[in-house]
Amino acid sequence: MSASGIAAGQVEHMLRQVTPGRYDAYEALLRALATPSSGQVWMLLWHGQAGSPDAQYGNMEVDGYGYAPCVTSAQELSASGWNRSYEVVDGVDVARTLYPDHYGLWLNPHAPGGGVGIPWLDLRRIATGLERQPAGPLRLSEPGIEIPQFYALLAQNAHRTPAVRALRRAWVQPALGAPYLAIGLDVYDTSPPAVDSVRAMMQQSIGAVPDGLPVSTVAMSDEYDPVALWMRANARPFYDREAHGAPAAPAAPASPVQAPAAGYGYPQARGGF
């Protein structure tokens, strides 16, 4: 079997395992797409030829979100009846191209059941590293665990760190893996010395966290991160330098929400394209 045949076989094998609620199978599909040796897809070109400046991927819309359709092998290309040009691309490369424009990737839309869509936030995970972002769909809420010593020490250390403007918090429950506490970092300065000072602030504070409680940080400036987006909309800062450095009044508990809608996890299949 050729290298491209092996690659297609891996993606197609994982694709066949994906069913509603099987987030482990869906995660395995994402890993296959993220692996250069196994993650090639055949992108359907609406205009132009592969490698030409005017080449343009096809597009489809599902539940108000845009997707670029593709197929997973030469055999699926033939089965699809697509009679325009196509381009064979690594999954990581197409993910880097699509996610900044909030476009997802739809695999084999011609297949019985309509194929499987990879929403744009999951493409971001493929592009930046699957282990760096939690597996969705996420449930996000105000933290229910009481750790006032940690928050007080973190606010104190933040006040001594000029790069920090404000701090927020959220309780994150991924589709796979353990829930964790996320600290949103709103900073004035992203220069290397400022980043080092913020990292030192967290290291000085983390000792007040109870054993076994995972803590992660999120850059509030990240316009793509769903945890940062949720905290901006729902979580009042528990430290705010511009409010004279005093901890803000506690925010009212927010109900867990899935955020953002259709941003993580494969959506319902749709037939045809």
Secondary structure, 3 states (H helix, E strand, C coil): CCHHHHHHHHHHHHHHHCCCCCHHHHHHHHHHHHCCCCCEEEEEEEECCCCCCCCEECCEEECCEEEEEEECCHHHHHHHCCCCCEEEEEHHHHHHHHHHHCEEEEECCCCCCCCEEECHHHHHHHHHCHHHCCECCCEEECCCCCCHHHHHHHHHHHHCCCCEEEEEEEEEECCECCCEEEEEEEECCCCHHHHHHHHHHHHHHHHHCCCCCCEEEEECCCCCCHHHHHHHHHCCCCEEHHHCCCCCCCCCCCCCEECCCCCCCCCCCCCCC
